[in-house]
Amino acid sequence: MRGNKKKENKKNCKGLPTGLIYHPDYLKHDSGQNHPESSERLSRLVEHLEKGGLLSKLKRVGPCVPSIKWLEKVHAPEYIKMVEEVCERGGAMLDPDTRVGPESYGIALLAAGGVMAAVDAVMEKKVKNAFCAVRPPGHHAERDKAMGFCIFNNLAIACRYVQNKYGIKKAMIIDWDVHHGNGTQKIFWTDPSVFYISVHQFPFYPGSGGENEVGEGEGEGFTFNLPMYAGSGDVEYIEAFENILYPLARKYDPDFLFISAGFDGHKDDPLAQIDLSEVGYSRMTQVVTRLAAECCEDRLVSVLEGGYNPLSTASSVEEHILVLMNKKDQEAV
């Protein structure tokens, strides 16, 4: 791992709000009838935050429609064009799990632009950190293909954005979605400037994410997979975060942190066999926010990936946001 001298006289983020990126147009992406990645995931989430009084305490940040040049830093131009044309023709299946409708291209752009707007808000000290309630999700999307409900890799695009626009030298992505983020891993496979860490059920969809997958060339050692067995829950995940992930990340000493925040590892989620609870997600978030405070002036953007039980996703996101806001004390498990 490479060391990195941090700038002195850091700006104090104390007192800054947590940002929320959301737009009602995200509900318009038509993933198909009875599809688990439905608009209800977001509508129920926003309703839950509003009902609990949390929504009004967050600083709303509007998404932008990004220039295509930013998508092209991650995706092949011909792939981007193909998605646009398919949507213009009314939509189709891009892979066996991923359907797009007439409006999906524009909404997928808005999702990527939402994470970019979160980066701007954090870097410009308008917010301390941010949670991006966007859809469609992104971490399965590869350079030239859609996969696993994902069209464009929102977080990977934002990662290249923060590096190119703001000169961030070392970024870290912590992916705790229950499925391995094959797309993100492939995009940064040979790149030592992005450390990708994934904690996921294994073996499981999409089949990648074994311990032997560590990157290649200059990127060797900058991909780290932490497979978890079915039935693992709060105790196993918190131990992994505290004893493996935290020291590894601390050694890398990133300048900016991203979370691929899937909540489909919850015990009530229908698509997996991991037994996390809201307490587990809270404690995992505490580890990452501690890293952000120690390494990178609190610079942290969390991006919604999976989570297919709207109730458990909403309650888990609430706990996640409370930690981002520094409103949650350490809990014992």
C-alpha positions as CSV (number, residue, x, y, z in Angstrom):
1,M,0.0,0.0,0.0
2,R,1.1,3.5,-0.6
3,G,1.2,6.2,2.0
4,N,-0.1,9.7,1.4
5,K,0.7,12.9,3.2
6,K,-2.5,14.7,4.2
7,K,-2.8,18.4,3.8
8,E,-2.6,20.4,7.0
9,N,-5.2,23.0,8.2
10,K,-8.1,20.8,7.2
11,K,-11.4,22.5,6.9
12,N,-13.7,21.7,9.7
13,C,-16.9,19.8,8.6
14,K,-18.5,20.0,12.0
15,G,-21.9,21.5,11.8
16,L,-22.4,20.7,8.1
17,P,-25.6,18.8,7.2
18,T,-25.8,15.4,5.5
19,G,-27.0,15.7,2.0
20,L,-29.8,13.7,0.3
21,I,-29.9,13.2,-3.4
22,Y,-33.3,12.3,-4.7
23,H,-35.5,13.2,-7.7
24,P,-39.1,12.0,-8.3
25,D,-38.1,11.1,-11.9
26,Y,-36.2,8.2,-10.5
27,L,-39.6,6.5,-10.0
28,K,-40.2,6.6,-13.8
29,H,-37.6,4.0,-14.7
30,D,-39.8,1.0,-15.8
31,S,-38.0,-2.2,-14.8
32,G,-41.0,-4.4,-15.7
33,Q,-44.0,-5.9,-14.0
34,N,-43.4,-7.5,-10.6
35,H,-39.6,-6.8,-10.9
36,P,-37.8,-6.6,-7.6
37,E,-36.0,-3.4,-8.6
38,S,-39.3,-1.4,-8.6
39,S,-40.1,2.3,-8.0
40,E,-41.6,1.2,-4.7
41,R,-38.1,0.9,-3.3
42,L,-37.6,4.6,-3.4
43,S,-41.2,5.8,-2.9
44,R,-41.5,3.8,0.4
45,L,-38.0,5.0,1.4
46,V,-38.8,8.7,1.0
47,E,-42.2,8.2,2.7
48,H,-40.5,6.5,5.6
49,L,-37.9,9.3,6.0
50,E,-40.6,12.0,5.8
51,K,-42.9,10.2,8.3
52,G,-40.1,9.9,10.8
53,G,-39.1,13.5,10.5
54,L,-35.7,12.8,9.1
55,L,-36.3,14.1,5.6
56,S,-36.5,17.7,6.8
57,K,-33.2,17.5,8.6
58,L,-31.3,16.6,5.4
59,K,-30.0,19.1,2.9
60,R,-31.6,18.3,-0.5
61,V,-29.2,18.3,-3.4
62,G,-30.6,18.2,-6.9
63,P,-29.1,15.8,-9.5
64,C,-27.7,17.1,-12.7
65,V,-27.9,15.6,-16.2
66,P,-24.2,14.9,-16.8
67,S,-22.2,15.5,-19.9
68,I,-21.7,12.2,-21.8
69,K,-17.9,12.7,-21.5
70,W,-18.1,11.6,-17.9
71,L,-19.9,8.4,-18.7
72,E,-17.3,7.7,-21.4
73,K,-14.6,7.7,-18.7
74,V,-16.2,4.4,-17.6
75,H,-18.4,3.1,-20.4
76,A,-17.8,2.5,-24.1
77,P,-19.3,5.2,-26.3
78,E,-21.0,2.6,-28.5
79,Y,-22.7,1.0,-25.4
80,I,-24.0,4.4,-24.2
81,K,-25.4,5.0,-27.7
82,M,-27.0,1.6,-27.8
83,V,-28.9,2.2,-24.5
84,E,-30.1,5.5,-25.8
85,E,-31.4,4.0,-29.1
86,V,-33.1,1.0,-27.4
87,C,-35.0,3.4,-25.1
88,E,-35.9,5.7,-28.0
89,R,-37.5,2.6,-29.7
90,G,-39.6,2.0,-26.6
91,G,-37.3,-0.3,-24.5
92,A,-36.2,-3.9,-24.3
93,M,-34.3,-6.4,-22.1
94,L,-30.6,-5.4,-22.0
95,D,-29.8,-8.7,-20.2
96,P,-32.1,-11.4,-18.7
97,D,-32.6,-9.3,-15.5
98,T,-32.4,-5.7,-16.8
99,R,-35.2,-4.1,-18.7
100,V,-35.4,-0.5,-19.9
101,G,-38.4,1.5,-20.9
102,P,-38.8,4.7,-23.0
103,E,-37.6,7.0,-20.2
104,S,-34.9,4.7,-18.7
105,Y,-31.9,6.3,-20.6
106,G,-32.6,9.8,-19.3
107,I,-33.3,8.5,-15.8
108,A,-30.1,6.5,-15.8
109,L,-28.2,9.6,-16.7
110,L,-30.0,11.4,-13.9
111,A,-28.9,8.7,-11.5
112,A,-25.3,9.0,-12.5
113,G,-25.6,12.8,-12.3
114,G,-27.1,12.6,-8.8
115,V,-24.0,10.9,-7.5
116,M,-21.8,13.5,-9.3
117,A,-23.9,16.3,-7.6
118,A,-23.3,14.6,-4.3
119,V,-19.5,14.7,-5.0
120,D,-19.7,18.4,-5.8
121,A,-21.7,19.2,-2.6
122,V,-19.1,17.3,-0.4
123,M,-16.1,18.8,-2.1
124,E,-17.5,22.3,-2.0
125,K,-18.2,21.9,1.8
126,K,-22.0,22.4,1.3
127,V,-22.6,19.1,3.1
128,K,-20.5,16.9,5.4
129,N,-21.4,13.7,3.5
130,A,-24.3,12.5,1.3
131,F,-26.7,9.6,0.7
132,C,-27.8,9.1,-2.9
133,A,-31.3,7.6,-3.2
134,V,-31.1,6.9,-6.9
135,R,-32.2,4.2,-9.3
136,P,-31.5,2.3,-11.4
137,P,-28.6,0.9,-9.4
138,G,-25.1,0.6,-10.9
139,H,-22.4,-1.7,-9.5
140,H,-23.1,-4.7,-11.8
141,A,-22.8,-2.5,-15.0
142,E,-19.6,-3.1,-16.9
143,R,-17.9,-1.0,-19.5
144,D,-19.9,-2.3,-22.4
145,K,-22.9,-4.1,-20.9
146,A,-25.9,-3.9,-18.5
147,M,-26.3,-6.5,-15.9
148,G,-28.2,-7.3,-12.7
149,F,-30.7,-4.4,-12.9
150,C,-27.8,-1.9,-13.6
151,I,-27.4,0.2,-16.7
152,F,-24.7,2.7,-15.9
153,N,-22.2,2.3,-13.1
154,N,-23.2,5.4,-11.1
155,L,-20.5,5.2,-8.5
156,A,-17.7,4.4,-10.9
157,I,-18.6,7.4,-13.0
158,A,-18.6,9.6,-9.9
159,C,-15.3,8.2,-8.8
160,R,-13.7,9.2,-12.1
161,Y,-15.4,12.6,-11.8
162,V,-13.9,13.3,-8.4
163,Q,-10.5,12.3,-9.6
164,N,-10.6,14.4,-12.7
165,K,-12.4,17.5,-11.6
166,Y,-11.0,17.8,-8.1
167,G,-7.6,16.0,-8.4
168,I,-8.4,13.3,-5.8
169,K,-5.4,11.0,-5.9
170,K,-6.7,7.9,-4.0
171,A,-10.3,6.9,-3.8
172,M,-11.8,4.0,-2.0
173,I,-15.0,2.1,-2.7
174,I,-16.5,0.0,0.1
175,D,-19.3,-2.2,-1.4
176,W,-21.5,-4.0,1.1
177,D,-24.3,-5.0,-1.3
178,V,-25.1,-8.6,-0.8
179,H,-24.1,-9.3,-4.4
180,H,-20.5,-8.8,-5.6
181,G,-20.0,-5.6,-7.7
182,N,-18.5,-7.3,-10.7
183,G,-18.8,-4.1,-12.9
184,T,-17.0,-1.9,-10.4
185,Q,-14.3,-4.4,-9.9
186,K,-13.6,-4.8,-13.6
187,I,-13.6,-1.1,-14.3
188,F,-10.8,-0.5,-11.7
189,W,-9.1,-3.9,-12.0
190,T,-5.7,-2.5,-13.1
191,D,-5.9,0.9,-11.4
192,P,-4.0,1.5,-8.1
193,S,-5.7,4.9,-7.6
194,V,-9.0,3.2,-6.7
195,F,-9.1,0.6,-3.9
196,Y,-12.2,-1.5,-4.3
197,I,-13.4,-3.6,-1.3
198,S,-16.4,-5.8,-1.5
199,V,-18.1,-7.7,1.3
200,H,-20.8,-10.0,-0.2
201,Q,-22.5,-13.4,0.0
202,F,-20.4,-16.1,-1.8
203,P,-20.9,-18.2,-3.8
204,F,-23.8,-16.2,-5.1
205,Y,-24.9,-14.0,-8.1
206,P,-23.0,-12.9,-10.2
207,G,-20.4,-15.6,-9.4
208,S,-17.4,-13.4,-9.1
209,G,-15.8,-12.0,-5.9
210,G,-13.5,-14.8,-4.7
211,E,-10.6,-14.1,-2.4
212,N,-8.1,-14.7,-5.2
213,E,-9.5,-11.8,-7.2
214,V,-7.0,-9.0,-6.2
215,G,-6.5,-6.9,-9.3
216,E,-3.9,-7.1,-12.1
217,G,-0.8,-5.2,-13.2
218,E,-0.4,-1.9,-11.4
219,G,-3.8,-2.6,-9.8
220,E,-2.7,-5.8,-8.1
221,G,-3.5,-5.6,-4.4
222,F,-6.0,-2.8,-4.9
223,T,-9.0,-5.1,-5.2
224,F,-10.0,-6.9,-2.0
225,N,-12.9,-9.4,-1.7
226,L,-14.3,-10.6,1.6
227,P,-16.7,-13.4,0.8
228,M,-19.4,-14.2,3.5
229,Y,-21.2,-17.5,3.9
230,A,-25.0,-17.7,3.8
231,G,-26.4,-17.2,7.3
232,S,-23.7,-14.6,8.3
233,G,-25.2,-11.7,10.2
234,D,-24.4,-8.7,12.4
235,V,-21.7,-10.4,14.5
236,E,-19.8,-11.7,11.5
237,Y,-20.1,-8.5,9.4
238,I,-19.1,-6.2,12.3
239,E,-16.1,-8.4,13.1
240,A,-15.0,-8.3,9.4
241,F,-15.4,-4.5,9.3
242,E,-13.6,-3.8,12.5
243,N,-10.8,-6.4,12.2
244,I,-10.2,-6.7,8.5
245,L,-11.7,-3.9,6.5
246,Y,-10.9,-1.0,8.9
247,P,-7.1,-1.7,9.2
248,L,-6.8,-2.4,5.5
249,A,-8.6,0.8,4.6
250,R,-6.6,2.8,7.2
251,K,-3.4,1.6,5.7
252,Y,-4.4,2.8,2.2
253,D,-5.4,6.2,3.6
254,P,-7.9,7.3,0.9
255,D,-8.6,10.9,0.0
256,F,-12.3,10.2,-0.8
257,L,-14.6,7.4,0.3
258,F,-17.6,5.9,-1.5
259,I,-20.1,3.3,-0.3
260,S,-21.9,1.0,-2.7
261,A,-24.7,0.8,-0.1
262,G,-26.9,-2.2,-0.9
263,F,-29.3,-3.2,1.8
264,D,-30.2,-6.6,0.4
265,G,-28.2,-8.3,3.0
266,H,-31.0,-7.7,5.5
267,K,-32.5,-10.8,7.0
268,D,-36.0,-9.9,5.6
269,D,-34.8,-9.3,2.0
270,P,-36.1,-11.8,-0.5
271,L,-33.1,-12.2,-2.8
272,A,-30.3,-13.4,-0.5
273,Q,-29.4,-15.5,2.6
274,I,-27.5,-13.0,4.7
275,D,-29.0,-12.1,8.2
276,L,-28.0,-8.5,8.8
277,S,-30.3,-6.2,10.8
278,E,-30.6,-2.4,11.1
279,V,-28.1,-2.6,14.0
280,G,-25.5,-4.3,11.7
281,Y,-25.9,-1.6,9.0
282,S,-25.6,1.1,11.7
283,R,-22.3,-0.4,13.0
284,M,-20.9,-0.9,9.5
285,T,-21.6,2.7,8.7
286,Q,-19.9,3.8,12.0
287,V,-16.7,2.1,10.8
288,V,-16.8,3.8,7.5
289,T,-17.6,7.3,8.9
290,R,-14.7,6.8,11.3
291,L,-12.4,6.1,8.3
292,A,-13.7,9.2,6.5
293,A,-13.0,11.3,9.6
294,E,-9.5,9.9,10.0
295,C,-8.4,9.8,6.4
296,C,-10.2,12.3,4.2
297,E,-11.8,15.2,6.0
298,D,-15.2,13.3,6.3
299,R,-15.5,13.2,2.5
300,L,-18.0,10.4,2.0
301,V,-20.7,9.7,-0.6
302,S,-23.0,6.7,-0.1
303,V,-25.0,5.4,-3.1
304,L,-28.0,3.1,-3.0
305,E,-27.5,-0.2,-4.8
306,G,-29.7,-3.2,-3.8
307,G,-32.4,-3.7,-1.2
308,Y,-35.7,-5.4,-2.4
309,N,-37.9,-5.4,0.7
310,P,-39.1,-1.8,0.8
311,L,-39.8,-1.9,4.5
312,S,-36.4,-3.3,5.6
313,T,-34.6,-1.2,3.1
314,A,-36.3,2.0,4.4
315,S,-35.5,1.2,8.1
316,S,-31.9,0.2,7.3
317,V,-31.4,3.4,5.3
318,E,-32.8,5.4,8.2
319,E,-30.2,3.9,10.5
320,H,-27.5,4.5,7.9
321,I,-28.4,8.1,7.6
322,L,-28.6,8.7,11.3
323,V,-24.9,7.6,11.5
324,L,-24.0,9.8,8.6
325,M,-25.6,12.7,10.5
326,N,-23.7,11.7,13.7
327,K,-26.9,11.1,15.5
328,K,-26.3,7.5,16.5
329,D,-24.2,6.3,19.4
330,Q,-22.1,3.1,19.3
331,E,-24.2,0.1,20.0
332,A,-23.2,-3.3,21.4
333,V,-24.0,-6.5,19.5
